[in-house]
Amino acid sequence: MRGPDPCEHDDATDDVVQRSRRRTQQVRTVFLVTLALNAVVAVSKAGYSYFSGSLALGADSLHSILDASSNVLALFSLHWAARPANSRHPYGLRKIEILGALGIGMLIVISLFEFASAAVMSLSGARRPPEINWAGFVVVLATMAINFVVTRYEHRKGHELGSHLLCADAKHTESDLYASGAVLLSFVAIRFGWAWADGLAALVLIVLVGRVAWLVFRDNVPILLDAAMLDPGKVIELARGVPGIQNIHHVRSRGIRSAIELDLHMAVAAEMSVAEAHLLASQIEQEVKQKFPEVSDVIIHVEPVTNQ
């Protein structure tokens, strides 16, 4: 019985690698476009907040800064994931992204304390109310329009490219629309003479941004602790569909969302040759990477099963 042709397998593997590289480049392009738009939003909000004295818009600008920061971290993730490991860092340097995310989270938390203090002063009347004119409404409405376009764009591209990273970032950006809506309401209230609305809206936004900062810690600290990144059951179900495999167990995964490292144990018949077992392992690796594009490395331990 003729086994699989190793040359044909190599061609198939090369094709998978090329598709993966094209996909990574497309995802990178989406993040670059999104970063540029999020930067425009963040600078616009921060600039008008500074000149008008609006605490609500200042707190909202932090939310936009988080959006832009997540884009930067995603780009770093794609960059480091493509770099080869070395003797000093055999698993690569991908977790630099996690350290960056935690650093941004800490800066946001520190800024939130400053805004919370100013919001309390505003509610107590110890702070001068902001001066809101028509330009403020233009800035908020324009940034909301940009955020809507960014959300739709990332969501569509995320599904087209099968990128969990893009889909997650789209949801993150979508939350900015609700925050900007709260700012818009505070502007209307201030125009009616309710100066306290700025401090109240700022406190609401501090809670919203604080929740995002908390999610940054919740999502990234487990990665540093090597939490499981894939459902073992889905991997086992996929691998068991390959003829010649008798059992799959001890499935473990770790790493970052865009570059997951997977290892598993594969049981085959004891009389199977090393070459045949190797081809089976290679087939599993190929199918796993096709099903889960975020998997960057697969290690398979082969075990013989005797029929006794």
C-alpha positions in Angstrom: 0.0 0.0 0.0 1.5 3.3 -1.1 1.8 5.9 1.7 1.5 9.7 1.3 4.2 11.3 -0.8 6.5 13.4 1.4 7.0 15.9 -1.5 3.3 16.4 -1.9 3.0 17.0 1.8 5.8 19.6 1.7 4.1 21.4 -1.1 0.8 21.5 0.9 2.7 22.8 3.9 4.3 25.5 1.9 0.9 26.5 0.6 -0.4 26.8 4.1 2.5 28.9 5.2 2.0 31.2 2.2 -1.7 31.6 3.0 -0.9 32.3 6.6 1.6 35.0 5.6 -0.9 36.6 3.3 -3.5 36.5 6.0 -1.2 38.1 8.5 -0.3 40.9 6.1 -4.0 41.6 5.5 -4.7 41.6 9.2 -1.8 44.0 9.7 -3.2 46.4 7.1 -6.5 46.5 8.8 -4.9 47.3 12.1 -2.8 50.1 10.5 -5.9 51.7 9.1 -7.8 51.3 12.3 -4.9 52.7 14.3 -4.7 55.9 12.2 -8.5 56.5 12.6 -8.4 55.8 16.4 -5.4 58.2 16.8 -7.5 60.9 15.0 -10.4 60.2 17.4 -8.1 60.3 20.6 -6.3 63.5 19.6 -9.5 65.3 18.7 -11.2 64.4 22.0 -8.1 65.2 24.1 -7.6 68.5 22.3 -11.1 69.8 22.7 -11.2 68.5 26.3 -8.1 70.5 27.1 -9.4 73.8 25.6 -13.0 73.5 26.9 -12.2 72.0 30.3 -14.6 69.1 29.8 -13.9 66.3 32.2 -16.3 63.9 30.5 -14.6 64.3 27.1 -11.2 63.9 28.8 -12.2 60.6 30.4 -13.7 59.5 27.1 -10.3 60.4 25.4 -8.7 57.8 27.7 -11.1 55.2 26.2 -10.0 56.2 22.7 -6.3 56.0 23.8 -7.0 52.4 24.9 -8.5 51.7 21.5 -5.3 53.0 19.7 -3.1 51.3 22.3 -4.8 47.9 21.6 -4.1 48.4 17.9 -0.4 49.1 18.6 -0.2 46.0 20.7 -1.9 43.9 18.0 0.7 45.1 15.5 3.5 44.2 17.9 1.9 40.8 18.4 1.8 40.2 14.6 5.5 41.4 14.4 6.9 39.3 17.2 4.9 36.3 16.2 6.7 36.3 12.8 10.2 36.5 14.4 12.0 33.3 14.9 12.9 32.0 18.4 16.6 32.0 19.5 18.7 30.1 22.0 18.0 32.7 24.7 14.2 32.9 24.0 13.3 29.4 22.6 9.6 30.3 22.7 10.1 33.7 21.1 9.3 37.2 22.5 5.6 37.3 21.9 4.8 38.0 25.6 6.3 41.4 25.2 2.8 42.3 24.0 1.4 41.2 27.3 3.8 43.3 29.3 2.9 46.3 27.1 -0.8 45.7 27.7 -0.3 45.6 31.5 1.8 48.7 31.4 -0.9 50.6 29.5 -3.5 49.3 32.0 -1.5 50.7 34.9 -1.2 54.1 33.2 -4.9 54.2 32.5 -5.7 53.4 36.2 -3.4 56.2 37.4 -5.1 58.6 35.0 -8.5 57.5 36.2 -7.6 58.5 39.8 -6.8 62.0 38.6 -10.0 62.3 36.6 -12.1 61.0 39.6 -10.6 63.6 41.9 -11.4 66.4 39.3 -14.9 65.0 38.9 -15.6 65.1 42.6 -14.4 68.7 42.7 -16.7 69.6 39.7 -19.7 68.1 41.5 -18.9 70.0 44.6 -18.7 73.3 42.7 -15.0 73.8 43.4 -14.1 73.5 39.8 -15.1 75.9 36.9 -17.7 74.4 34.6 -16.5 73.6 31.0 -17.3 76.0 28.1 -19.1 74.0 25.5 -19.8 75.5 22.0 -20.9 74.1 18.7 -17.4 72.8 18.0 -17.7 70.4 20.9 -20.8 68.8 19.3 -19.0 68.6 16.0 -16.0 66.8 17.6 -18.1 64.3 19.4 -20.4 63.5 16.5 -17.5 63.2 14.1 -15.6 60.9 16.4 -18.7 58.7 16.9 -19.1 58.5 13.1 -15.4 57.4 12.8 -15.8 54.8 15.6 -18.9 53.4 13.8 -17.0 53.0 10.6 -14.0 51.4 12.4 -16.3 49.0 14.2 -18.0 47.9 11.0 -14.7 47.7 9.1 -13.0 45.6 11.7 -16.0 43.3 12.2 -16.3 42.6 8.5 -12.6 42.0 7.9 -12.4 39.9 11.1 -15.0 37.5 9.7 -13.5 37.5 6.2 -10.0 36.7 7.5 -11.1 34.5 10.4 -9.2 36.8 12.8 -10.3 36.5 16.5 -8.0 39.5 17.2 -9.8 41.8 14.8 -13.3 40.7 16.0 -12.3 41.3 19.6 -10.9 44.7 18.8 -14.1 45.6 16.9 -16.1 44.9 20.1 -13.7 47.1 22.1 -14.1 50.0 19.7 -17.9 49.6 19.7 -18.0 50.3 23.4 -16.5 53.7 22.7 -19.7 54.7 20.9 -21.7 54.4 24.2 -19.1 56.4 26.1 -19.3 59.2 23.5 -23.0 59.1 23.7 -22.8 59.9 27.4 -20.4 62.8 26.6 -22.9 64.1 24.1 -25.7 64.0 26.7 -23.5 65.9 29.2 -22.9 68.6 26.6 -26.6 69.1 26.0 -27.2 69.3 29.8 -24.4 71.9 30.2 -25.9 74.0 27.4 -29.1 74.0 29.5 -27.1 75.3 32.5 -26.6 72.1 34.4 -22.9 72.4 35.0 -22.9 69.4 37.3 -23.6 67.1 34.3 -19.9 67.2 33.3 -18.7 65.8 36.6 -21.5 63.2 36.7 -20.8 62.1 33.1 -17.1 62.0 33.9 -17.8 59.6 36.8 -19.9 57.4 34.5 -17.1 57.3 32.0 -14.5 56.6 34.7 -16.5 53.5 35.5 -16.7 52.4 31.9 -13.0 53.0 31.2 -12.1 51.4 34.5 -14.0 48.3 33.4 -12.0 48.2 30.2 -8.7 48.5 32.2 -9.9 45.7 34.4 -10.5 43.5 31.3 -7.0 44.3 30.2 -5.6 42.8 33.4 -8.2 39.9 33.4 -7.3 38.9 29.9 -3.5 39.3 30.1 -2.4 38.1 33.5 -3.6 34.5 32.9 -1.5 34.4 29.8 1.6 35.1 31.8 0.6 32.2 34.1 0.3 29.9 31.0 -3.5 29.5 31.1 -5.1 27.2 28.5 -5.8 29.0 25.2 -7.7 26.2 23.3 -10.5 23.9 24.3 -8.8 20.4 24.4 -12.1 18.7 23.4 -12.1 20.5 20.0 -8.5 19.6 19.3 -9.2 15.9 20.2 -12.3 15.8 18.0 -10.3 17.2 15.1 -7.3 14.9 15.5 -9.4 11.7 16.0 -10.8 12.3 12.5 -7.4 11.3 11.0 -7.3 7.6 10.1 -4.7 5.6 11.9 -4.9 7.4 15.2 -6.2 5.3 18.1 -6.3 7.9 20.8 -5.4 11.6 21.6 -4.9 12.8 25.1 -2.9 15.1 27.3 -3.7 18.2 25.2 -2.2 21.4 26.5 -2.0 24.9 25.1 -0.5 28.2 26.1 0.8 31.5 24.6 -1.0 34.6 23.4 -4.2 34.7 21.5 -2.6 35.3 18.1 0.3 32.8 18.6 -0.8 29.7 20.6 1.6 26.8 21.4 0.0 23.4 21.5 1.2 20.0 22.5 -0.5 16.6 22.7 0.0 12.9 22.9 -0.9 10.7 20.0 -1.4 6.9 20.3 -0.9 4.7 17.3 -0.5 1.0 16.6 2.8 -0.4 17.9 3.6 -2.0 14.6 3.4 1.4 12.8 6.8 2.5 11.4 8.4 5.8 12.6 8.0 7.3 9.1 4.2 6.5 9.1 3.7 7.9 12.6 5.6 11.0 11.6 3.4 11.6 8.5 0.3 11.2 10.8 1.7 13.7 13.2 2.5 16.1 10.4 -1.1 15.7 9.0 -2.5 16.5 12.4 -0.3 19.6 12.7 -1.4 20.8 9.3 -5.1 20.3 10.0 -4.9 21.9 13.5 -3.2 25.0 12.0 -5.9 25.2 9.3 -8.7 24.9 11.8 -7.0 27.2 14.4 -4.9 29.8 12.4 -3.8 31.3 15.7 -1.8 28.2 16.5 1.9 28.9 15.8 3.5 25.7 17.0 2.4 22.1 17.6 4.4 19.4 19.4 3.2 15.8 19.2 4.4 13.0 21.4 3.8 9.6 19.7 2.9 6.6 21.9 2.6 2.9 20.7 -0.5 0.9 21.6 -0.2 -2.8 21.8 -3.2 -5.1 21.2 -3.1 -7.5 24.1 
